[in-house]
Amino acid sequence: MASYDYDLFTIGAGSGGVAASRRAAAHGARVAICEGSKVGGTCVIRGCVPKKLLMYGGQFRDAFEDAVGYGWDATVPDFDWPKLLAAKDREIDRLNHIYIGMLEKAGVTLIEGFGRLIDRHTVEVAGRRYTARTILIATGGHPVGPSLPGFEHAISSNEALDLKRLPSRMVIIGGGYIAVEFACIFNALGVDITMMIRSGDLLNGFDDDIRQALAMEMRKRGITIRTGIKLDRLEKLDDGYCVVARDGERLETELVFAATGRVPNTRNLGLEEIGVERDEKGGVKVDSWSRTNIDNIYAVGDVTNRVALTPVAIAEGRAFVETMYNDNPIEVDYSNIPTAVFSSPPIGTVGLSEAQARQVCGEIDVYKSAFRPMKNTLSGRDERTLMKLVVDRRSDRVMGAHMLGPDAPEIVQGLAIAMNCGATKRQFDRTIGLHPSAAEEFVTMRDKVPDPVRSEAAE
C-alpha cells in the first residue's frame, strides 16, 4: 500500500477548505492545508464580513437622521473613513487569527503558500512537495472586470474595501448583488454614485417585484441607476476617469468600480496538466459528491462554480468529510437556499421567484404586502417594506418567500426552515403573528394578487 505524507491535503483555507479540514482531522485523518493569503478566504478577509462591517458604518447616517423624529436633538456628525477602515482591519485580523487557531486546535498542519498539483497525489507549495491520499481543491474565486480597453484602471471589490480615501464621485459598473451592496454603502457615506448596467435592471434572477422596489428605494436615496448601457472603453484623465459608451456618451468620475462578476480560482493550479476537467468558466467539474473526474481529487465552494455562497461551501465541505471520513454519505441539498442582499433597505429571499414558480408549478397564487415600517412613522423616512409569498396552487405549498425591508435577512432565515419542512400557505395562515413586528405580515397575508391574464382582461 502506498505511503503518503497526509490522508487529506486541502488547497485553499477559505470557509469550505477550513470546515472540511477541521472536521476530517476530528475524524482521525492526517490533514494539511495550504493558503497563499490570509486564512479565512474571500468571505472573512475580503468579502461578506468586511463588507457588512462597512454597511453597518453607513447605517449610522440613517440612525442620526431618524433620531430627530423620536425626540433626540441629533445632527449627522462628521465621518472618519480611515477610522472605520482601521476598525474593520482589526476585526479581520482577529478573525484571521481565530481561523488559524481553529486549524491548530484541530491538529491540521497549515502550510503557507499557493498550492499546485503535480500529479493526482502530489501538491507543491513554495518549492516543496507533499503527497496525500486525497486532495481537496477549495481555492474560491476572484472578481473580473469588463474585457474592454482601459478597464485595468477600474477597482474591484477587493480594492473597494481598502480605499485610502473616499472619492466624491464613483461609477459602479454592474447590477448584481456586489454592485448593489457597495453602491448603498458608499452612497450612505456621502459618495455620489452612478450605476451603469448593461441590460435589464438590478439583480437579475431575483423576484421582479423585489428588485424593482429596491431600485425605486435606491433612487430615492440619490443613487443614479442607468440601464441598457453598452460600454466601449475607460479613459484615464489627469484628475479621474471617463467612462465612454458605444453611442459616444461620456461620463467623467473620480473612481470606477467594476462589479461585473467573479470566476473560479483555477489558474496555475496544475489542473489541465493532470487532467482535471473544468467547465466553460474555468470551474472544477464535480459530481453530487464533490468528486472530480479523478477519483481521489475533490472540490468544494466557489471554485466549482455551483452556488457561490459561503454557507454552501461549508455545507459541501461537511458533506465531503461525512462521506469520506465518517461512513455517513451525504449529498448537499441545493433547494431553498436563503439569500440576502445587504442593500439599503436589505433583501431576504428563499425559494422560487414568481417567474420561476410559474415555469415550475404552472398555476400559482401570489400574496403581497407593501407598507411603511412602524419605525418610519415617527422618523418620517420615505421608505417602504415589501413582502411576498409565492404558492403552488395545486399543493398549497409555499414555493418562495421574498422581502425587501429592515431585518429582511434575519426574518427570511426562519422562513427557510419552514419551507424546507414543506410548509403550506394554510400552515402559514394558522400561525399566530408576533405583534407588533414586520415578520407577522408573512402569516397575515390573505388576499391573492390577481392572475396576470385576468388583470389584462379586466383592463
C-alpha positions as CSV (number, residue, x, y, z in Angstrom):
1,M,0.0,0.0,0.0
2,A,1.3,3.5,-0.9
3,S,2.5,5.7,1.9
4,Y,1.5,9.3,1.9
5,D,2.5,12.4,3.9
6,Y,-1.1,13.1,4.6
7,D,-4.5,11.5,4.3
8,L,-6.0,14.8,3.1
9,F,-4.3,17.8,1.6
10,T,-6.6,20.9,1.1
11,I,-5.6,23.6,-1.3
12,G,-7.2,26.9,-0.1
13,A,-8.0,27.9,3.5
14,G,-11.3,29.7,2.9
15,S,-14.6,28.8,4.5
16,G,-15.1,25.5,2.7
17,G,-11.5,24.3,3.0
18,V,-11.2,25.1,6.7
19,A,-14.5,23.5,7.5
20,A,-13.6,20.3,5.7
21,S,-10.0,20.1,7.0
22,R,-11.0,20.6,10.7
23,R,-13.7,18.0,10.5
24,A,-11.6,15.5,8.7
25,A,-8.9,15.9,11.4
26,A,-11.6,15.4,14.1
27,H,-12.3,12.0,12.5
28,G,-8.7,11.0,12.8
29,A,-7.4,11.9,9.3
30,R,-3.9,13.4,9.0
31,V,-4.6,16.7,7.3
32,A,-2.6,19.6,5.8
33,I,-4.0,22.8,4.3
34,C,-2.1,25.4,2.3
35,E,-3.0,29.1,1.8
36,G,-1.2,31.8,-0.1
37,S,-3.1,34.7,1.6
38,K,-4.8,35.2,4.9
39,V,-6.6,32.2,6.4
40,G,-10.4,32.8,6.1
41,G,-10.9,33.2,2.4
42,T,-13.0,35.7,0.5
43,C,-15.9,35.8,2.9
44,V,-13.9,36.6,6.1
45,I,-11.0,38.6,4.6
46,R,-12.2,40.4,1.6
47,G,-15.9,39.8,1.1
48,C,-19.0,39.2,3.3
49,V,-17.6,40.2,6.7
50,P,-15.7,43.4,5.9
51,K,-18.4,44.5,3.5
52,K,-21.1,44.1,6.2
53,L,-19.0,46.0,8.7
54,L,-18.8,48.9,6.2
55,M,-22.6,48.5,5.7
56,Y,-23.1,48.9,9.5
57,G,-20.9,52.0,9.4
58,G,-23.1,53.6,6.6
59,Q,-26.3,52.8,8.5
60,F,-25.5,55.3,11.2
61,R,-26.4,58.2,8.9
62,D,-30.0,57.0,8.8
63,A,-29.9,56.5,12.6
64,F,-28.8,60.0,13.3
65,E,-31.4,61.4,10.9
66,D,-34.2,59.2,12.2
67,A,-33.4,60.1,15.8
68,V,-34.9,63.6,15.4
69,G,-38.4,62.2,14.9
70,Y,-38.0,60.4,18.2
71,G,-37.2,63.5,20.3
72,W,-33.4,63.4,20.1
73,D,-31.6,66.7,19.3
74,A,-29.4,64.9,16.8
75,T,-27.3,66.0,13.9
76,V,-25.2,64.0,11.5
77,P,-21.6,64.3,12.7
78,D,-18.5,64.3,10.6
79,F,-17.5,60.8,9.3
80,D,-13.9,59.5,9.6
81,W,-13.3,56.9,6.8
82,P,-9.8,56.0,7.9
83,K,-11.1,55.3,11.4
84,L,-13.7,52.9,10.1
85,L,-11.1,51.2,7.9
86,A,-8.8,50.7,10.8
87,A,-11.5,49.2,13.0
88,K,-12.5,46.9,10.1
89,D,-8.9,45.8,9.6
90,R,-8.5,45.0,13.3
91,E,-11.6,42.8,13.2
92,I,-10.4,41.0,10.1
93,D,-7.0,40.3,11.7
94,R,-8.8,39.0,14.8
95,L,-10.9,36.6,12.7
96,N,-7.8,35.5,10.7
97,H,-6.1,34.5,14.0
98,I,-9.2,32.7,15.2
99,Y,-9.3,30.6,12.0
100,I,-5.6,29.8,12.3
101,G,-6.2,28.8,16.0
102,M,-9.1,26.6,15.0
103,L,-6.9,24.7,12.5
104,E,-4.1,24.3,15.1
105,K,-6.5,23.1,17.7
106,A,-7.9,20.5,15.3
107,G,-4.4,19.3,14.5
108,V,-4.4,20.5,10.9
109,T,-1.0,21.4,9.5
110,L,-1.1,24.9,8.0
111,I,1.4,25.4,5.1
112,E,1.9,29.0,3.8
113,G,2.0,29.4,0.1
114,F,-0.1,28.8,-3.0
115,G,-0.5,25.1,-3.9
116,R,-0.1,23.5,-7.3
117,L,-1.0,19.9,-8.3
118,I,2.0,17.9,-9.7
119,D,0.1,14.7,-10.0
120,R,-3.1,13.1,-8.6
121,H,-1.4,12.6,-5.2
122,T,1.2,15.4,-5.0
123,V,0.9,19.1,-4.2
124,E,3.8,21.6,-4.5
125,V,3.8,24.6,-2.2
126,A,6.7,27.2,-2.2
127,G,9.0,24.7,-3.9
128,R,8.3,21.8,-1.6
129,R,6.2,18.8,-2.5
130,Y,3.7,16.9,-0.3
131,T,1.8,13.7,-1.0
132,A,-1.7,12.8,0.1
133,R,-4.2,10.0,-0.5
134,T,-7.0,12.5,-1.1
135,I,-6.8,16.1,-2.4
136,L,-9.5,18.7,-1.9
137,I,-9.5,21.9,-4.0
138,A,-11.1,24.8,-2.2
139,T,-9.5,27.8,-3.8
140,G,-12.6,30.0,-4.2
141,G,-13.0,32.7,-6.9
142,H,-11.9,36.2,-7.8
143,P,-13.6,39.3,-9.3
144,V,-13.3,40.1,-13.0
145,G,-13.9,43.3,-14.8
146,P,-15.0,44.1,-18.4
147,S,-12.6,42.9,-21.1
148,L,-12.5,46.4,-22.6
149,P,-9.8,49.0,-23.2
150,G,-8.8,50.9,-20.1
151,F,-10.7,48.9,-17.5
152,E,-7.4,47.7,-16.0
153,H,-7.7,51.1,-14.2
154,A,-11.0,50.2,-12.5
155,I,-11.1,48.8,-9.0
156,S,-12.8,45.6,-7.9
157,S,-14.5,44.7,-4.6
158,N,-11.1,43.8,-3.3
159,E,-9.7,47.3,-3.6
160,A,-13.1,48.9,-2.6
161,L,-12.6,47.5,0.9
162,D,-9.3,49.3,1.3
163,L,-9.6,52.7,-0.4
164,K,-7.2,55.2,1.1
165,R,-9.8,57.9,0.9
166,L,-13.4,58.2,-0.2
167,P,-13.9,59.7,-3.6
168,S,-16.6,62.4,-4.2
169,R,-18.0,60.6,-7.2
170,M,-18.0,56.9,-8.2
171,V,-19.3,55.0,-11.2
172,I,-20.2,51.3,-10.5
173,I,-20.3,49.0,-13.5
174,G,-22.8,46.1,-13.0
175,G,-26.1,45.5,-11.3
176,G,-25.5,42.3,-9.3
177,Y,-25.6,42.0,-5.5
178,I,-21.9,43.1,-5.1
179,A,-22.6,46.3,-7.2
180,V,-25.8,47.0,-5.3
181,E,-24.3,46.5,-1.8
182,F,-21.3,48.7,-2.5
183,A,-23.5,51.3,-4.1
184,C,-25.6,51.5,-1.0
185,I,-22.5,51.6,1.3
186,F,-20.7,54.4,-0.5
187,N,-23.9,56.3,-1.0
188,A,-24.6,56.2,2.7
189,L,-21.0,57.5,3.3
190,G,-21.6,60.5,1.1
191,V,-20.3,59.4,-2.3
192,D,-22.2,60.5,-5.4
193,I,-23.0,57.1,-7.1
194,T,-23.9,56.3,-10.6
195,M,-24.6,52.6,-11.6
196,M,-24.2,51.6,-15.2
197,I,-25.9,48.3,-16.1
198,R,-25.6,46.6,-19.5
199,S,-29.1,45.2,-19.7
200,G,-32.2,44.7,-17.6
201,D,-32.3,46.2,-14.1
202,L,-30.8,45.4,-10.8
203,L,-30.3,41.9,-9.5
204,N,-31.2,39.7,-12.5
205,G,-32.6,36.4,-11.2
206,F,-34.3,37.8,-8.1
207,D,-38.0,38.3,-7.9
208,D,-39.1,41.1,-10.2
209,D,-41.3,42.9,-7.7
210,I,-38.5,42.9,-5.1
211,R,-35.7,44.1,-7.4
212,Q,-37.9,46.8,-8.9
213,A,-38.9,48.0,-5.4
214,L,-35.2,48.1,-4.4
215,A,-34.3,50.2,-7.5
216,M,-37.0,52.7,-6.5
217,E,-35.7,52.9,-2.9
218,M,-32.1,53.3,-4.1
219,R,-33.1,56.1,-6.4
220,K,-34.9,57.9,-3.5
221,R,-31.6,57.9,-1.8
222,G,-29.9,59.7,-4.7
223,I,-28.3,56.8,-6.5
224,T,-28.4,57.1,-10.2
225,I,-29.2,53.8,-12.0
226,R,-28.6,53.7,-15.7
227,T,-29.6,50.6,-17.7
228,G,-29.1,49.4,-21.2
229,I,-25.5,50.9,-21.3
230,K,-23.1,49.3,-23.7
231,L,-19.6,50.2,-22.7
232,D,-16.8,51.0,-25.2
233,R,-13.8,51.9,-23.0
234,L,-12.5,53.6,-19.9
235,E,-10.2,56.6,-20.3
236,K,-7.8,57.8,-17.7
237,L,-7.8,61.5,-17.1
238,D,-5.5,63.8,-15.1
239,D,-8.0,64.0,-12.2
240,G,-10.1,60.9,-12.6
241,Y,-11.6,58.7,-15.4
242,C,-14.1,58.9,-18.2
243,V,-16.5,56.0,-18.9
244,V,-17.3,56.0,-22.7
245,A,-20.3,54.2,-24.0
246,R,-20.6,52.8,-27.5
247,D,-23.0,55.5,-28.5
248,G,-20.4,58.1,-27.7
249,E,-21.8,59.2,-24.3
250,R,-19.1,60.2,-21.9
251,L,-19.3,60.2,-18.1
252,E,-16.5,61.7,-16.0
253,T,-15.9,60.5,-12.5
254,E,-13.3,60.3,-9.8
255,L,-13.3,56.5,-9.5
256,V,-14.7,53.5,-11.4
257,F,-15.6,50.3,-9.6
258,A,-16.2,47.2,-11.8
259,A,-18.6,44.7,-10.2
260,T,-19.2,42.5,-13.3
261,G,-18.8,39.1,-11.8
262,R,-16.5,36.5,-10.3
263,V,-14.7,33.5,-11.8
264,P,-13.2,30.4,-10.1
265,N,-9.6,30.4,-9.0
266,T,-8.3,27.6,-11.2
267,R,-5.4,29.2,-13.0
268,N,-1.9,27.9,-12.2
269,L,-3.3,25.0,-10.1
270,G,-2.0,22.3,-12.5
271,L,-5.5,21.1,-13.3
272,E,-5.0,20.9,-17.0
273,E,-1.7,19.1,-16.7
274,I,-3.1,16.3,-14.7
275,G,-6.4,16.1,-16.5
276,V,-8.9,17.6,-14.0
277,E,-11.9,18.6,-16.1
278,R,-13.3,22.2,-15.9
279,D,-16.4,23.9,-17.2
280,E,-16.6,26.8,-19.7
281,K,-16.0,29.4,-17.0
282,G,-13.0,27.5,-15.5
283,G,-14.9,25.9,-12.6
284,V,-13.8,22.5,-11.5
285,K,-16.4,19.9,-12.7
286,V,-17.7,17.7,-9.8
287,D,-20.4,15.2,-9.2
288,S,-23.0,15.3,-6.5
289,W,-20.4,14.0,-4.0
290,S,-18.0,16.9,-4.9
291,R,-15.7,14.4,-6.7
292,T,-13.8,15.4,-9.9
293,N,-13.2,13.0,-12.8
294,I,-10.0,11.9,-10.9
295,D,-11.4,9.8,-8.2
296,N,-9.2,10.9,-5.3
297,I,-9.5,14.6,-6.1
298,Y,-12.5,16.6,-4.8
299,A,-13.5,20.3,-4.9
300,V,-15.9,22.4,-2.9
301,G,-17.0,26.0,-2.8
302,D,-16.8,28.8,-5.4
303,V,-14.1,27.0,-7.4
304,T,-16.7,24.5,-8.6
305,N,-18.9,27.3,-10.0
306,R,-22.1,25.8,-8.4
307,V,-23.7,28.1,-5.8
308,A,-21.2,30.8,-4.8
309,L,-22.2,31.3,-1.2
310,T,-20.2,30.8,2.0
311,P,-22.7,28.6,3.8
312,V,-22.9,26.4,0.7
313,A,-19.1,25.9,0.6
314,I,-19.2,25.0,4.3
315,A,-22.1,22.5,3.7
316,E,-20.2,21.0,0.8
317,G,-17.1,20.6,3.0
318,R,-19.0,19.0,5.8
319,A,-20.8,16.6,3.3
320,F,-17.4,15.6,1.8
321,V,-16.0,14.8,5.3
322,E,-19.1,12.9,6.4
323,T,-18.9,10.8,3.2
324,M,-15.1,10.2,3.2
325,Y,-14.2,10.0,6.9
326,N,-17.3,9.2,8.9
327,D,-19.1,6.5,6.9
328,N,-22.1,8.8,6.6
329,P,-22.7,9.5,2.8
330,I,-24.3,12.9,2.4
331,E,-25.2,14.9,-0.7
332,V,-25.9,18.6,-0.4
333,D,-29.5,19.7,-1.0
334,Y,-29.3,22.9,-3.1
335,S,-33.1,23.7,-2.9
336,N,-34.4,26.5,-0.8
337,I,-31.1,28.2,-0.1
338,P,-31.8,31.5,1.6
339,T,-30.0,34.5,0.1
340,A,-29.5,38.1,1.4
341,V,-28.6,41.3,-0.3
342,F,-27.3,43.8,2.3
343,S,-28.6,46.8,0.4
344,S,-30.5,49.8,1.8
345,P,-33.0,48.5,2.5
346,P,-31.9,44.9,2.6
347,I,-33.4,41.9,0.8
348,G,-34.0,38.4,2.1
349,T,-35.2,35.7,-0.2
350,V,-35.7,31.9,-0.3
351,G,-37.1,29.6,-2.9
352,L,-38.5,30.4,-6.3
353,S,-39.3,33.8,-7.7
354,E,-42.8,34.4,-9.2
355,A,-41.5,33.9,-12.7
356,Q,-39.6,30.7,-11.8
357,A,-42.7,29.3,-9.9
358,R,-44.9,29.8,-12.9
359,Q,-42.5,27.8,-15.0
360,V,-42.1,25.0,-12.4
361,C,-45.6,24.8,-11.0
362,G,-47.9,26.2,-13.7
363,E,-50.7,27.7,-11.7
364,I,-49.6,29.7,-8.6
365,D,-51.1,32.1,-6.1
366,V,-49.2,35.2,-5.2
367,Y,-49.6,37.2,-2.0
368,K,-48.0,40.6,-1.4
369,S,-47.9,43.2,1.3
370,A,-46.4,46.7,1.0
371,F,-46.3,49.0,3.9
372,R,-44.5,51.7,5.8
373,P,-42.5,50.2,8.6
374,M,-43.6,51.4,12.1
375,K,-40.2,53.0,12.8
376,N,-40.6,55.3,9.8
377,T,-43.9,56.7,11.0
378,L,-42.2,59.0,13.5
379,S,-38.9,59.3,11.8
380,G,-40.6,60.5,8.6
381,R,-38.4,58.3,6.4
382,D,-39.9,57.7,3.0
383,E,-39.1,54.0,2.7
384,R,-41.4,51.1,2.3
385,T,-41.2,47.4,3.0
386,L,-42.4,44.8,0.5
387,M,-43.1,41.1,1.4
388,K,-44.2,38.4,-1.0
389,L,-45.2,34.8,-0.9
390,V,-45.4,32.5,-3.9
391,V,-47.6,29.4,-3.5
392,D,-48.2,26.3,-5.7
393,R,-51.9,26.4,-6.2
394,R,-52.3,22.7,-6.5
395,S,-50.4,21.6,-3.4
396,D,-50.7,24.9,-1.4
397,R,-47.0,24.6,-0.7
398,V,-45.1,27.8,-0.2
399,M,-42.5,27.9,-3.1
400,G,-41.0,31.3,-2.5
401,A,-40.7,33.9,0.2
402,H,-39.3,37.4,-0.5
403,M,-38.8,40.5,1.5
404,L,-37.4,44.0,1.0
405,G,-37.1,45.9,4.2
406,P,-35.4,46.3,7.6
407,D,-34.3,42.9,9.1
408,A,-35.3,41.0,5.9
409,P,-32.3,38.6,6.1
410,E,-33.0,37.8,9.7
411,I,-36.7,37.1,9.1
412,V,-36.2,35.0,5.9
413,Q,-33.7,32.7,7.6
414,G,-36.6,31.4,9.7
415,L,-38.9,31.0,6.7
416,A,-36.2,28.9,5.0
417,I,-36.6,26.3,7.8
418,A,-40.4,26.2,7.3
419,M,-40.0,25.9,3.6
420,N,-37.5,23.0,3.9
421,C,-40.1,21.3,6.0
422,G,-42.7,21.7,3.2
423,A,-44.8,24.4,4.8
424,T,-48.1,25.2,3.1
425,K,-49.9,28.5,2.9
426,R,-52.6,27.1,5.2
427,Q,-49.9,26.4,7.9
428,F,-48.6,30.0,7.5
429,D,-52.2,31.2,7.9
430,R,-52.7,29.1,11.1
431,T,-49.6,30.6,12.7
432,I,-50.3,33.5,15.1
433,G,-48.2,36.5,14.3
434,L,-45.8,38.2,16.7
435,H,-47.2,41.7,17.1
436,P,-46.1,44.4,16.5
437,S,-43.5,43.2,14.0
438,A,-42.9,43.3,10.3
439,A,-42.4,39.5,10.4
440,E,-46.0,38.9,11.2
441,E,-47.1,40.1,7.8
442,F,-45.9,36.7,6.4
443,V,-48.6,35.0,8.4
444,T,-51.4,37.5,7.9
445,M,-51.4,37.9,4.1
446,R,-54.8,36.7,2.9
447,D,-55.6,38.4,-0.4
448,K,-54.3,36.9,-3.6
449,V,-52.8,39.0,-6.3
450,P,-55.0,38.7,-9.5
451,D,-53.6,36.4,-12.1
452,P,-51.8,38.3,-14.9
453,V,-54.2,37.1,-17.6
454,R,-57.2,38.2,-15.5
455,S,-55.7,41.6,-14.9
456,E,-55.2,42.1,-18.6
457,A,-58.7,41.1,-19.3
458,A,-60.0,43.5,-16.7
459,E,-58.2,46.4,-18.4
